[in-house]
Amino acid sequence: MRDDPSVIALVERAMNGDRNAWNDVVERYAPLVWSICTRYRLNDQDAEDVGQTVWLLLVEHLGKLREPAALPGWLATTTHRECQRTLTAARKG
């Protein structure tokens, strides 16, 4: 996975401000984000909020990824954390 050239090239292009590359990242990995939200059984609104938060965090951290090919793992981990945070907040509220 570390050496997946297609992911590396895509992430590097997105890091360099290529809007098409960013759109490709979202299109390619949105199903991953949504599938994790589904496993947590979030309602539609919470799933949308988690998705937006994950993409915003990626914008903020994209340039800090040490291993561009690790993007799918980063997205999965971040989505799991955001889903857990959402469920915890719902229990407290």
PDB file of N, CA, C and O in Angstrom:
ATOM      1  N   MET A   1       0.818  -1.180   0.000  1.00  0.00           N
ATOM      2  CA  MET A   1       0.000   0.000   0.000  1.00  0.00           C
ATOM      3  C   MET A   1       0.869   1.254   0.000  1.00  0.00           C
ATOM      4  O   MET A   1       0.537   2.226  -0.678  1.00  0.00           O
ATOM      5  N   ARG A   2       1.942   1.255   0.722  1.00  0.00           N
ATOM      6  CA  ARG A   2       2.804   2.431   0.802  1.00  0.00           C
ATOM      7  C   ARG A   2       3.299   2.883  -0.568  1.00  0.00           C
ATOM      8  O   ARG A   2       3.534   4.069  -0.800  1.00  0.00           O
ATOM      9  N   ASP A   3       3.451   1.918  -1.468  1.00  0.00           N
ATOM     10  CA  ASP A   3       4.055   2.228  -2.758  1.00  0.00           C
ATOM     11  C   ASP A   3       3.039   2.331  -3.885  1.00  0.00           C
ATOM     12  O   ASP A   3       3.416   2.281  -5.056  1.00  0.00           O
ATOM     13  N   ASP A   4       1.755   2.476  -3.554  1.00  0.00           N
ATOM     14  CA  ASP A   4       0.736   2.557  -4.596  1.00  0.00           C
ATOM     15  C   ASP A   4       0.927   3.858  -5.374  1.00  0.00           C
ATOM     16  O   ASP A   4       0.582   4.930  -4.877  1.00  0.00           O
ATOM     17  N   PRO A   5       1.471   3.775  -6.587  1.00  0.00           N
ATOM     18  CA  PRO A   5       1.792   4.991  -7.333  1.00  0.00           C
ATOM     19  C   PRO A   5       0.573   5.831  -7.694  1.00  0.00           C
ATOM     20  O   PRO A   5       0.675   7.054  -7.787  1.00  0.00           O
ATOM     21  N   SER A   6      -0.572   5.198  -7.899  1.00  0.00           N
ATOM     22  CA  SER A   6      -1.744   5.988  -8.273  1.00  0.00           C
ATOM     23  C   SER A   6      -2.204   6.869  -7.111  1.00  0.00           C
ATOM     24  O   SER A   6      -2.586   8.021  -7.318  1.00  0.00           O
ATOM     25  N   VAL A   7      -2.169   6.336  -5.900  1.00  0.00           N
ATOM     26  CA  VAL A   7      -2.560   7.117  -4.725  1.00  0.00           C
ATOM     27  C   VAL A   7      -1.527   8.206  -4.463  1.00  0.00           C
ATOM     28  O   VAL A   7      -1.882   9.350  -4.179  1.00  0.00           O
ATOM     29  N   ILE A   8      -0.257   7.850  -4.557  1.00  0.00           N
ATOM     30  CA  ILE A   8       0.808   8.825  -4.322  1.00  0.00           C
ATOM     31  C   ILE A   8       0.682   9.999  -5.292  1.00  0.00           C
ATOM     32  O   ILE A   8       0.747  11.156  -4.878  1.00  0.00           O
ATOM     33  N   ALA A   9       0.504   9.706  -6.563  1.00  0.00           N
ATOM     34  CA  ALA A   9       0.389  10.767  -7.568  1.00  0.00           C
ATOM     35  C   ALA A   9      -0.846  11.630  -7.319  1.00  0.00           C
ATOM     36  O   ALA A   9      -0.786  12.855  -7.426  1.00  0.00           O
ATOM     37  N   LEU A  10      -1.948  10.996  -6.993  1.00  0.00           N
ATOM     38  CA  LEU A  10      -3.183  11.727  -6.745  1.00  0.00           C
ATOM     39  C   LEU A  10      -3.026  12.659  -5.550  1.00  0.00           C
ATOM     40  O   LEU A  10      -3.401  13.829  -5.621  1.00  0.00           O
ATOM     41  N   VAL A  11      -2.478  12.153  -4.463  1.00  0.00           N
ATOM     42  CA  VAL A  11      -2.295  12.967  -3.258  1.00  0.00           C
ATOM     43  C   VAL A  11      -1.315  14.106  -3.528  1.00  0.00           C
ATOM     44  O   VAL A  11      -1.544  15.237  -3.100  1.00  0.00           O
ATOM     45  N   GLU A  12      -0.245  13.818  -4.224  1.00  0.00           N
ATOM     46  CA  GLU A  12       0.733  14.872  -4.515  1.00  0.00           C
ATOM     47  C   GLU A  12       0.121  15.975  -5.381  1.00  0.00           C
ATOM     48  O   GLU A  12       0.387  17.158  -5.169  1.00  0.00           O
ATOM     49  N   ARG A  13      -0.691  15.583  -6.347  1.00  0.00           N
ATOM     50  CA  ARG A  13      -1.356  16.592  -7.181  1.00  0.00           C
ATOM     51  C   ARG A  13      -2.320  17.426  -6.348  1.00  0.00           C
ATOM     52  O   ARG A  13      -2.392  18.644  -6.512  1.00  0.00           O
ATOM     53  N   ALA A  14      -3.056  16.778  -5.460  1.00  0.00           N
ATOM     54  CA  ALA A  14      -3.989  17.508  -4.591  1.00  0.00           C
ATOM     55  C   ALA A  14      -3.228  18.443  -3.650  1.00  0.00           C
ATOM     56  O   ALA A  14      -3.665  19.567  -3.402  1.00  0.00           O
ATOM     57  N   MET A  15      -2.096  17.981  -3.129  1.00  0.00           N
ATOM     58  CA  MET A  15      -1.262  18.817  -2.255  1.00  0.00           C
ATOM     59  C   MET A  15      -0.786  20.074  -2.977  1.00  0.00           C
ATOM     60  O   MET A  15      -0.617  21.130  -2.367  1.00  0.00           O
ATOM     61  N   ASN A  16      -0.578  19.942  -4.270  1.00  0.00           N
ATOM     62  CA  ASN A  16      -0.083  21.057  -5.074  1.00  0.00           C
ATOM     63  C   ASN A  16      -1.201  21.945  -5.605  1.00  0.00           C
ATOM     64  O   ASN A  16      -0.971  22.807  -6.453  1.00  0.00           O
ATOM     65  N   GLY A  17      -2.417  21.728  -5.100  1.00  0.00           N
ATOM     66  CA  GLY A  17      -3.522  22.611  -5.449  1.00  0.00           C
ATOM     67  C   GLY A  17      -4.311  22.244  -6.686  1.00  0.00           C
ATOM     68  O   GLY A  17      -5.092  23.056  -7.183  1.00  0.00           O
ATOM     69  N   ASP A  18      -4.125  21.047  -7.190  1.00  0.00           N
ATOM     70  CA  ASP A  18      -4.865  20.600  -8.366  1.00  0.00           C
ATOM     71  C   ASP A  18      -6.303  20.264  -7.953  1.00  0.00           C
ATOM     72  O   ASP A  18      -6.557  19.254  -7.298  1.00  0.00           O
ATOM     73  N   ARG A  19      -7.226  21.130  -8.350  1.00  0.00           N
ATOM     74  CA  ARG A  19      -8.637  20.965  -7.970  1.00  0.00           C
ATOM     75  C   ARG A  19      -9.212  19.650  -8.491  1.00  0.00           C
ATOM     76  O   ARG A  19      -9.991  18.995  -7.798  1.00  0.00           O
ATOM     77  N   ASN A  20      -8.829  19.262  -9.713  1.00  0.00           N
ATOM     78  CA  ASN A  20      -9.315  17.996 -10.260  1.00  0.00           C
ATOM     79  C   ASN A  20      -8.826  16.817  -9.431  1.00  0.00           C
ATOM     80  O   ASN A  20      -9.557  15.847  -9.233  1.00  0.00           O
ATOM     81  N   ALA A  21      -7.592  16.899  -8.949  1.00  0.00           N
ATOM     82  CA  ALA A  21      -7.068  15.824  -8.105  1.00  0.00           C
ATOM     83  C   ALA A  21      -7.844  15.756  -6.802  1.00  0.00           C
ATOM     84  O   ALA A  21      -8.171  14.670  -6.322  1.00  0.00           O
ATOM     85  N   TRP A  22      -8.140  16.914  -6.231  1.00  0.00           N
ATOM     86  CA  TRP A  22      -8.930  16.934  -4.984  1.00  0.00           C
ATOM     87  C   TRP A  22     -10.295  16.293  -5.229  1.00  0.00           C
ATOM     88  O   TRP A  22     -10.744  15.461  -4.441  1.00  0.00           O
ATOM     89  N   ASN A  23     -10.947  16.678  -6.313  1.00  0.00           N
ATOM     90  CA  ASN A  23     -12.244  16.090  -6.642  1.00  0.00           C
ATOM     91  C   ASN A  23     -12.126  14.578  -6.824  1.00  0.00           C
ATOM     92  O   ASN A  23     -13.015  13.829  -6.417  1.00  0.00           O
ATOM     93  N   ASP A  24     -11.036  14.132  -7.434  1.00  0.00           N
ATOM     94  CA  ASP A  24     -10.809  12.697  -7.611  1.00  0.00           C
ATOM     95  C   ASP A  24     -10.617  11.990  -6.271  1.00  0.00           C
ATOM     96  O   ASP A  24     -11.103  10.875  -6.078  1.00  0.00           O
ATOM     97  N   VAL A  25      -9.910  12.636  -5.348  1.00  0.00           N
ATOM     98  CA  VAL A  25      -9.730  12.065  -4.009  1.00  0.00           C
ATOM     99  C   VAL A  25     -11.094  11.867  -3.364  1.00  0.00           C
ATOM    100  O   VAL A  25     -11.393  10.786  -2.857  1.00  0.00           O
ATOM    101  N   VAL A  26     -11.915  12.898  -3.383  1.00  0.00           N
ATOM    102  CA  VAL A  26     -13.237  12.814  -2.755  1.00  0.00           C
ATOM    103  C   VAL A  26     -14.084  11.737  -3.434  1.00  0.00           C
ATOM    104  O   VAL A  26     -14.717  10.925  -2.759  1.00  0.00           O
ATOM    105  N   GLU A  27     -14.095  11.733  -4.761  1.00  0.00           N
ATOM    106  CA  GLU A  27     -14.896  10.742  -5.488  1.00  0.00           C
ATOM    107  C   GLU A  27     -14.425   9.318  -5.193  1.00  0.00           C
ATOM    108  O   GLU A  27     -15.233   8.404  -5.025  1.00  0.00           O
ATOM    109  N   ARG A  28     -13.125   9.149  -5.135  1.00  0.00           N
ATOM    110  CA  ARG A  28     -12.553   7.816  -4.927  1.00  0.00           C
ATOM    111  C   ARG A  28     -12.785   7.292  -3.515  1.00  0.00           C
ATOM    112  O   ARG A  28     -13.025   6.101  -3.322  1.00  0.00           O
ATOM    113  N   TYR A  29     -12.713   8.194  -2.516  1.00  0.00           N
ATOM    114  CA  TYR A  29     -12.739   7.742  -1.131  1.00  0.00           C
ATOM    115  C   TYR A  29     -14.020   8.056  -0.367  1.00  0.00           C
ATOM    116  O   TYR A  29     -14.163   7.638   0.782  1.00  0.00           O
ATOM    117  N   ALA A  30     -14.949   8.780  -0.976  1.00  0.00           N
ATOM    118  CA  ALA A  30     -16.223   9.030  -0.302  1.00  0.00           C
ATOM    119  C   ALA A  30     -16.941   7.729   0.076  1.00  0.00           C
ATOM    120  O   ALA A  30     -17.502   7.651   1.169  1.00  0.00           O
ATOM    121  N   PRO A  31     -16.944   6.708  -0.787  1.00  0.00           N
ATOM    122  CA  PRO A  31     -17.598   5.454  -0.378  1.00  0.00           C
ATOM    123  C   PRO A  31     -16.984   4.841   0.881  1.00  0.00           C
ATOM    124  O   PRO A  31     -17.697   4.237   1.683  1.00  0.00           O
ATOM    125  N   LEU A  32     -15.689   4.987   1.061  1.00  0.00           N
ATOM    126  CA  LEU A  32     -15.038   4.498   2.284  1.00  0.00           C
ATOM    127  C   LEU A  32     -15.580   5.239   3.503  1.00  0.00           C
ATOM    128  O   LEU A  32     -15.957   4.620   4.498  1.00  0.00           O
ATOM    129  N   VAL A  33     -15.617   6.565   3.417  1.00  0.00           N
ATOM    130  CA  VAL A  33     -16.112   7.378   4.529  1.00  0.00           C
ATOM    131  C   VAL A  33     -17.553   7.014   4.843  1.00  0.00           C
ATOM    132  O   VAL A  33     -17.905   6.803   6.003  1.00  0.00           O
ATOM    133  N   TRP A  34     -18.392   6.938   3.803  1.00  0.00           N
ATOM    134  CA  TRP A  34     -19.816   6.654   4.038  1.00  0.00           C
ATOM    135  C   TRP A  34     -20.026   5.244   4.579  1.00  0.00           C
ATOM    136  O   TRP A  34     -20.918   5.024   5.398  1.00  0.00           O
ATOM    137  N   SER A  35     -19.220   4.290   4.132  1.00  0.00           N
ATOM    138  CA  SER A  35     -19.400   2.918   4.619  1.00  0.00           C
ATOM    139  C   SER A  35     -19.078   2.820   6.109  1.00  0.00           C
ATOM    140  O   SER A  35     -19.711   2.053   6.835  1.00  0.00           O
ATOM    141  N   ILE A  36     -18.113   3.582   6.554  1.00  0.00           N
ATOM    142  CA  ILE A  36     -17.782   3.570   7.981  1.00  0.00           C
ATOM    143  C   ILE A  36     -18.916   4.216   8.775  1.00  0.00           C
ATOM    144  O   ILE A  36     -19.293   3.713   9.834  1.00  0.00           O
ATOM    145  N   CYS A  37     -19.458   5.312   8.279  1.00  0.00           N
ATOM    146  CA  CYS A  37     -20.601   5.943   8.949  1.00  0.00           C
ATOM    147  C   CYS A  37     -21.774   4.979   9.036  1.00  0.00           C
ATOM    148  O   CYS A  37     -22.482   4.941  10.042  1.00  0.00           O
ATOM    149  N   THR A  38     -21.979   4.205   7.985  1.00  0.00           N
ATOM    150  CA  THR A  38     -23.069   3.225   7.965  1.00  0.00           C
ATOM    151  C   THR A  38     -22.855   2.151   9.026  1.00  0.00           C
ATOM    152  O   THR A  38     -23.801   1.740   9.698  1.00  0.00           O
ATOM    153  N   ARG A  39     -21.620   1.700   9.175  1.00  0.00           N
ATOM    154  CA  ARG A  39     -21.328   0.686  10.203  1.00  0.00           C
ATOM    155  C   ARG A  39     -21.618   1.200  11.602  1.00  0.00           C
ATOM    156  O   ARG A  39     -21.977   0.425  12.490  1.00  0.00           O
ATOM    157  N   TYR A  40     -21.465   2.507  11.804  1.00  0.00           N
ATOM    158  CA  TYR A  40     -21.775   3.098  13.107  1.00  0.00           C
ATOM    159  C   TYR A  40     -23.271   3.400  13.247  1.00  0.00           C
ATOM    160  O   TYR A  40     -23.723   3.852  14.299  1.00  0.00           O
ATOM    161  N   ARG A  41     -24.019   3.151  12.195  1.00  0.00           N
ATOM    162  CA  ARG A  41     -25.469   3.362  12.172  1.00  0.00           C
ATOM    163  C   ARG A  41     -25.853   4.805  12.472  1.00  0.00           C
ATOM    164  O   ARG A  41     -26.822   5.072  13.183  1.00  0.00           O
ATOM    165  N   LEU A  42     -25.072   5.731  11.916  1.00  0.00           N
ATOM    166  CA  LEU A  42     -25.399   7.143  12.075  1.00  0.00           C
ATOM    167  C   LEU A  42     -26.601   7.485  11.206  1.00  0.00           C
ATOM    168  O   LEU A  42     -26.785   6.922  10.127  1.00  0.00           O
ATOM    169  N   ASN A  43     -27.411   8.413  11.689  1.00  0.00           N
ATOM    170  CA  ASN A  43     -28.506   8.870  10.830  1.00  0.00           C
ATOM    171  C   ASN A  43     -27.914   9.708   9.698  1.00  0.00           C
ATOM    172  O   ASN A  43     -26.731  10.047   9.721  1.00  0.00           O
ATOM    173  N   ASP A  44     -28.736  10.034   8.719  1.00  0.00           N
ATOM    174  CA  ASP A  44     -28.231  10.718   7.522  1.00  0.00           C
ATOM    175  C   ASP A  44     -27.552  12.042   7.862  1.00  0.00           C
ATOM    176  O   ASP A  44     -26.491  12.354   7.323  1.00  0.00           O
ATOM    177  N   GLN A  45     -28.160  12.817   8.751  1.00  0.00           N
ATOM    178  CA  GLN A  45     -27.596  14.124   9.105  1.00  0.00           C
ATOM    179  C   GLN A  45     -26.239  13.969   9.785  1.00  0.00           C
ATOM    180  O   GLN A  45     -25.292  14.682   9.453  1.00  0.00           O
ATOM    181  N   ASP A  46     -26.141  13.046  10.731  1.00  0.00           N
ATOM    182  CA  ASP A  46     -24.864  12.831  11.415  1.00  0.00           C
ATOM    183  C   ASP A  46     -23.803  12.307  10.455  1.00  0.00           C
ATOM    184  O   ASP A  46     -22.642  12.708  10.538  1.00  0.00           O
ATOM    185  N   ALA A  47     -24.186  11.420   9.553  1.00  0.00           N
ATOM    186  CA  ALA A  47     -23.237  10.896   8.566  1.00  0.00           C
ATOM    187  C   ALA A  47     -22.729  12.014   7.664  1.00  0.00           C
ATOM    188  O   ALA A  47     -21.542  12.066   7.342  1.00  0.00           O
ATOM    189  N   GLU A  48     -23.623  12.905   7.258  1.00  0.00           N
ATOM    190  CA  GLU A  48     -23.195  14.041   6.437  1.00  0.00           C
ATOM    191  C   GLU A  48     -22.250  14.948   7.212  1.00  0.00           C
ATOM    192  O   GLU A  48     -21.257  15.429   6.667  1.00  0.00           O
ATOM    193  N   ASP A  49     -22.560  15.181   8.484  1.00  0.00           N
ATOM    194  CA  ASP A  49     -21.687  16.018   9.323  1.00  0.00           C
ATOM    195  C   ASP A  49     -20.310  15.388   9.488  1.00  0.00           C
ATOM    196  O   ASP A  49     -19.290  16.070   9.391  1.00  0.00           O
ATOM    197  N   VAL A  50     -20.290  14.092   9.736  1.00  0.00           N
ATOM    198  CA  VAL A  50     -19.007  13.394   9.867  1.00  0.00           C
ATOM    199  C   VAL A  50     -18.234  13.499   8.556  1.00  0.00           C
ATOM    200  O   VAL A  50     -17.043  13.809   8.563  1.00  0.00           O
ATOM    201  N   GLY A  51     -18.894  13.245   7.443  1.00  0.00           N
ATOM    202  CA  GLY A  51     -18.222  13.336   6.153  1.00  0.00           C
ATOM    203  C   GLY A  51     -17.629  14.710   5.915  1.00  0.00           C
ATOM    204  O   GLY A  51     -16.483  14.825   5.479  1.00  0.00           O
ATOM    205  N   GLN A  52     -18.391  15.749   6.194  1.00  0.00           N
ATOM    206  CA  GLN A  52     -17.881  17.107   6.007  1.00  0.00           C
ATOM    207  C   GLN A  52     -16.683  17.369   6.910  1.00  0.00           C
ATOM    208  O   GLN A  52     -15.706  17.989   6.489  1.00  0.00           O
ATOM    209  N   THR A  53     -16.757  16.899   8.140  1.00  0.00           N
ATOM    210  CA  THR A  53     -15.647  17.093   9.070  1.00  0.00           C
ATOM    211  C   THR A  53     -14.403  16.366   8.592  1.00  0.00           C
ATOM    212  O   THR A  53     -13.301  16.911   8.653  1.00  0.00           O
ATOM    213  N   VAL A  54     -14.572  15.141   8.119  1.00  0.00           N
ATOM    214  CA  VAL A  54     -13.428  14.363   7.628  1.00  0.00           C
ATOM    215  C   VAL A  54     -12.762  15.073   6.459  1.00  0.00           C
ATOM    216  O   VAL A  54     -11.536  15.175   6.420  1.00  0.00           O
ATOM    217  N   TRP A  55     -13.551  15.569   5.502  1.00  0.00           N
ATOM    218  CA  TRP A  55     -12.955  16.247   4.345  1.00  0.00           C
ATOM    219  C   TRP A  55     -12.288  17.551   4.753  1.00  0.00           C
ATOM    220  O   TRP A  55     -11.240  17.909   4.215  1.00  0.00           O
ATOM    221  N   LEU A  56     -12.893  18.268   5.708  1.00  0.00           N
ATOM    222  CA  LEU A  56     -12.265  19.492   6.204  1.00  0.00           C
ATOM    223  C   LEU A  56     -10.927  19.178   6.885  1.00  0.00           C
ATOM    224  O   LEU A  56      -9.932  19.868   6.665  1.00  0.00           O
ATOM    225  N   LEU A  57     -10.918  18.141   7.703  1.00  0.00           N
ATOM    226  CA  LEU A  57      -9.666  17.741   8.353  1.00  0.00           C
ATOM    227  C   LEU A  57      -8.616  17.333   7.333  1.00  0.00           C
ATOM    228  O   LEU A  57      -7.428  17.596   7.520  1.00  0.00           O
ATOM    229  N   LEU A  58      -9.051  16.692   6.256  1.00  0.00           N
ATOM    230  CA  LEU A  58      -8.090  16.319   5.217  1.00  0.00           C
ATOM    231  C   LEU A  58      -7.496  17.564   4.560  1.00  0.00           C
ATOM    232  O   LEU A  58      -6.294  17.618   4.300  1.00  0.00           O
ATOM    233  N   VAL A  59      -8.335  18.561   4.293  1.00  0.00           N
ATOM    234  CA  VAL A  59      -7.816  19.811   3.724  1.00  0.00           C
ATOM    235  C   VAL A  59      -6.736  20.384   4.642  1.00  0.00           C
ATOM    236  O   VAL A  59      -5.691  20.842   4.181  1.00  0.00           O
ATOM    237  N   GLU A  60      -7.005  20.349   5.940  1.00  0.00           N
ATOM    238  CA  GLU A  60      -6.071  20.909   6.920  1.00  0.00           C
ATOM    239  C   GLU A  60      -4.793  20.086   7.057  1.00  0.00           C
ATOM    240  O   GLU A  60      -3.730  20.632   7.353  1.00  0.00           O
ATOM    241  N   HIS A  61      -4.893  18.778   6.844  1.00  0.00           N
ATOM    242  CA  HIS A  61      -3.753  17.889   7.108  1.00  0.00           C
ATOM    243  C   HIS A  61      -3.105  17.278   5.874  1.00  0.00           C
ATOM    244  O   HIS A  61      -2.108  16.565   5.991  1.00  0.00           O
ATOM    245  N   LEU A  62      -3.647  17.543   4.710  1.00  0.00           N
ATOM    246  CA  LEU A  62      -3.143  16.903   3.502  1.00  0.00           C
ATOM    247  C   LEU A  62      -1.647  17.119   3.313  1.00  0.00           C
ATOM    248  O   LEU A  62      -0.922  16.186   2.968  1.00  0.00           O
ATOM    249  N   GLY A  63      -1.191  18.324   3.534  1.00  0.00           N
ATOM    250  CA  GLY A  63       0.225  18.627   3.365  1.00  0.00           C
ATOM    251  C   GLY A  63       1.122  18.021   4.425  1.00  0.00           C
ATOM    252  O   GLY A  63       2.347  18.052   4.300  1.00  0.00           O
ATOM    253  N   LYS A  64       0.518  17.468   5.471  1.00  0.00           N
ATOM    254  CA  LYS A  64       1.286  16.891   6.576  1.00  0.00           C
ATOM    255  C   LYS A  64       1.382  15.375   6.518  1.00  0.00           C
ATOM    256  O   LYS A  64       2.038  14.761   7.359  1.00  0.00           O
ATOM    257  N   LEU A  65       0.729  14.766   5.527  1.00  0.00           N
ATOM    258  CA  LEU A  65       0.783  13.308   5.413  1.00  0.00           C
ATOM    259  C   LEU A  65       2.215  12.882   5.110  1.00  0.00           C
ATOM    260  O   LEU A  65       2.806  13.324   4.125  1.00  0.00           O
ATOM    261  N   ARG A  66       2.763  12.034   5.948  1.00  0.00           N
ATOM    262  CA  ARG A  66       4.130  11.552   5.724  1.00  0.00           C
ATOM    263  C   ARG A  66       4.189  10.537   4.607  1.00  0.00           C
ATOM    264  O   ARG A  66       5.165  10.487   3.858  1.00  0.00           O
ATOM    265  N   GLU A  67       3.153   9.729   4.489  1.00  0.00           N
ATOM    266  CA  GLU A  67       3.075   8.678   3.473  1.00  0.00           C
ATOM    267  C   GLU A  67       1.814   8.924   2.639  1.00  0.00           C
ATOM    268  O   GLU A  67       0.723   8.533   3.055  1.00  0.00           O
ATOM    269  N   PRO A  68       1.938   9.554   1.489  1.00  0.00           N
ATOM    270  CA  PRO A  68       0.737   9.829   0.686  1.00  0.00           C
ATOM    271  C   PRO A  68      -0.102   8.590   0.388  1.00  0.00           C
ATOM    272  O   PRO A  68      -1.328   8.683   0.319  1.00  0.00           O
ATOM    273  N   ALA A  69       0.529   7.443   0.212  1.00  0.00           N
ATOM    274  CA  ALA A  69      -0.226   6.223  -0.088  1.00  0.00           C
ATOM    275  C   ALA A  69      -1.024   5.729   1.111  1.00  0.00           C
ATOM    276  O   ALA A  69      -1.871   4.846   0.973  1.00  0.00           O
ATOM    277  N   ALA A  70      -0.757   6.296   2.294  1.00  0.00           N
ATOM    278  CA  ALA A  70      -1.486   5.903   3.498  1.00  0.00           C
ATOM    279  C   ALA A  70      -2.806   6.656   3.632  1.00  0.00           C
ATOM    280  O   ALA A  70      -3.497   6.523   4.641  1.00  0.00           O
ATOM    281  N   LEU A  71      -3.156   7.445   2.622  1.00  0.00           N
ATOM    282  CA  LEU A  71      -4.382   8.236   2.686  1.00  0.00           C
ATOM    283  C   LEU A  71      -5.617   7.412   3.042  1.00  0.00           C
ATOM    284  O   LEU A  71      -6.379   7.843   3.906  1.00  0.00           O
ATOM    285  N   PRO A  72      -5.861   6.258   2.432  1.00  0.00           N
ATOM    286  CA  PRO A  72      -7.063   5.502   2.805  1.00  0.00           C
ATOM    287  C   PRO A  72      -7.093   5.155   4.300  1.00  0.00           C
ATOM    288  O   PRO A  72      -8.148   5.228   4.930  1.00  0.00           O
ATOM    289  N   GLY A  73      -5.967   4.786   4.853  1.00  0.00           N
ATOM    290  CA  GLY A  73      -5.913   4.482   6.286  1.00  0.00           C
ATOM    291  C   GLY A  73      -6.169   5.709   7.136  1.00  0.00           C
ATOM    292  O   GLY A  73      -6.859   5.637   8.153  1.00  0.00           O
ATOM    293  N   TRP A  74      -5.610   6.843   6.716  1.00  0.00           N
ATOM    294  CA  TRP A  74      -5.831   8.098   7.437  1.00  0.00           C
ATOM    295  C   TRP A  74      -7.320   8.439   7.425  1.00  0.00           C
ATOM    296  O   TRP A  74      -7.889   8.810   8.451  1.00  0.00           O
ATOM    297  N   LEU A  75      -7.941   8.310   6.255  1.00  0.00           N
ATOM    298  CA  LEU A  75      -9.370   8.602   6.144  1.00  0.00           C
ATOM    299  C   LEU A  75     -10.205   7.664   7.011  1.00  0.00           C
ATOM    300  O   LEU A  75     -11.142   8.098   7.681  1.00  0.00           O
ATOM    301  N   ALA A  76      -9.866   6.394   6.996  1.00  0.00           N
ATOM    302  CA  ALA A  76     -10.616   5.422   7.798  1.00  0.00           C
ATOM    303  C   ALA A  76     -10.478   5.729   9.288  1.00  0.00           C
ATOM    304  O   ALA A  76     -11.472   5.744  10.013  1.00  0.00           O
ATOM    305  N   THR A  77      -9.272   5.970   9.739  1.00  0.00           N
ATOM    306  CA  THR A  77      -9.040   6.267  11.153  1.00  0.00           C
ATOM    307  C   THR A  77      -9.760   7.543  11.568  1.00  0.00           C
ATOM    308  O   THR A  77     -10.402   7.590  12.617  1.00  0.00           O
ATOM    309  N   THR A  78      -9.652   8.567  10.746  1.00  0.00           N
ATOM    310  CA  THR A  78     -10.297   9.844  11.053  1.00  0.00           C
ATOM    311  C   THR A  78     -11.814   9.698  11.074  1.00  0.00           C
ATOM    312  O   THR A  78     -12.486  10.272  11.931  1.00  0.00           O
ATOM    313  N   THR A  79     -12.346   8.936  10.137  1.00  0.00           N
ATOM    314  CA  THR A  79     -13.795   8.723  10.096  1.00  0.00           C
ATOM    315  C   THR A  79     -14.262   7.955  11.326  1.00  0.00           C
ATOM    316  O   THR A  79     -15.278   8.311  11.922  1.00  0.00           O
ATOM    317  N   HIS A  80     -13.542   6.912  11.715  1.00  0.00           N
ATOM    318  CA  HIS A  80     -13.904   6.167  12.929  1.00  0.00           C
ATOM    319  C   HIS A  80     -13.928   7.096  14.140  1.00  0.00           C
ATOM    320  O   HIS A  80     -14.862   7.054  14.941  1.00  0.00           O
ATOM    321  N   ARG A  81     -12.914   7.922  14.269  1.00  0.00           N
ATOM    322  CA  ARG A  81     -12.845   8.838  15.422  1.00  0.00           C
ATOM    323  C   ARG A  81     -14.002   9.829  15.412  1.00  0.00           C
ATOM    324  O   ARG A  81     -14.595  10.109  16.453  1.00  0.00           O
ATOM    325  N   GLU A  82     -14.318  10.355  14.244  1.00  0.00           N
ATOM    326  CA  GLU A  82     -15.420  11.312  14.155  1.00  0.00           C
ATOM    327  C   GLU A  82     -16.768  10.645  14.432  1.00  0.00           C
ATOM    328  O   GLU A  82     -17.642  11.251  15.053  1.00  0.00           O
ATOM    329  N   CYS A  83     -16.939   9.417  13.981  1.00  0.00           N
ATOM    330  CA  CYS A  83     -18.176   8.684  14.277  1.00  0.00           C
ATOM    331  C   CYS A  83     -18.305   8.443  15.776  1.00  0.00           C
ATOM    332  O   CYS A  83     -19.378   8.627  16.351  1.00  0.00           O
ATOM    333  N   GLN A  84     -17.215   8.033  16.401  1.00  0.00           N
ATOM    334  CA  GLN A  84     -17.232   7.808  17.847  1.00  0.00           C
ATOM    335  C   GLN A  84     -17.531   9.103  18.597  1.00  0.00           C
ATOM    336  O   GLN A  84     -18.299   9.110  19.558  1.00  0.00           O
ATOM    337  N   ARG A  85     -16.916  10.199  18.148  1.00  0.00           N
ATOM    338  CA  ARG A  85     -17.151  11.497  18.785  1.00  0.00           C
ATOM    339  C   ARG A  85     -18.627  11.889  18.655  1.00  0.00           C
ATOM    340  O   ARG A  85     -19.226  12.393  19.604  1.00  0.00           O
ATOM    341  N   THR A  86     -19.196  11.657  17.494  1.00  0.00           N
ATOM    342  CA  THR A  86     -20.604  11.984  17.256  1.00  0.00           C
ATOM    343  C   THR A  86     -21.515  11.163  18.152  1.00  0.00           C
ATOM    344  O   THR A  86     -22.456  11.698  18.739  1.00  0.00           O
ATOM    345  N   LEU A  87     -21.246   9.867  18.262  1.00  0.00           N
ATOM    346  CA  LEU A  87     -22.085   9.010  19.113  1.00  0.00           C
ATOM    347  C   LEU A  87     -21.941   9.375  20.582  1.00  0.00           C
ATOM    348  O   LEU A  87     -22.924   9.350  21.322  1.00  0.00           O
ATOM    349  N   THR A  88     -20.740   9.711  21.012  1.00  0.00           N
ATOM    350  CA  THR A  88     -20.519  10.110  22.402  1.00  0.00           C
ATOM    351  C   THR A  88     -21.274  11.400  22.708  1.00  0.00           C
ATOM    352  O   THR A  88     -21.903  11.518  23.759  1.00  0.00           O
ATOM    353  N   ALA A  89     -21.214  12.355  21.805  1.00  0.00           N
ATOM    354  CA  ALA A  89     -21.918  13.630  21.991  1.00  0.00           C
ATOM    355  C   ALA A  89     -23.427  13.401  22.043  1.00  0.00           C
ATOM    356  O   ALA A  89     -24.125  14.057  22.816  1.00  0.00           O
ATOM    357  N   ALA A  90     -23.930  12.483  21.232  1.00  0.00           N
ATOM    358  CA  ALA A  90     -25.364  12.202  21.219  1.00  0.00           C
ATOM    359  C   ALA A  90     -25.822  11.582  22.542  1.00  0.00           C
ATOM    360  O   ALA A  90     -26.914  11.875  23.030  1.00  0.00           O
ATOM    361  N   ARG A  91     -24.979  10.727  23.110  1.00  0.00           N
ATOM    362  CA  ARG A  91     -25.315  10.106  24.404  1.00  0.00           C
ATOM    363  C   ARG A  91     -25.348  11.130  25.525  1.00  0.00           C
ATOM    364  O   ARG A  91     -26.180  11.042  26.428  1.00  0.00           O
ATOM    365  N   LYS A  92     -24.448  12.097  25.468  1.00  0.00           N
ATOM    366  CA  LYS A  92     -24.366  13.124  26.512  1.00  0.00           C
ATOM    367  C   LYS A  92     -25.473  14.160  26.378  1.00  0.00           C
ATOM    368  O   LYS A  92     -25.894  14.771  27.360  1.00  0.00           O
ATOM    369  N   GLY A  93     -25.941  14.348  25.134  1.00  0.00           N
ATOM    370  CA  GLY A  93     -26.933  15.403  24.861  1.00  0.00           C
ATOM    371  C   GLY A  93     -28.291  14.932  25.132  1.00  0.00           C
ATOM    372  O   GLY A  93     -29.251  15.683  24.959  1.00  0.00           O
TER     373      GLY A  93
END
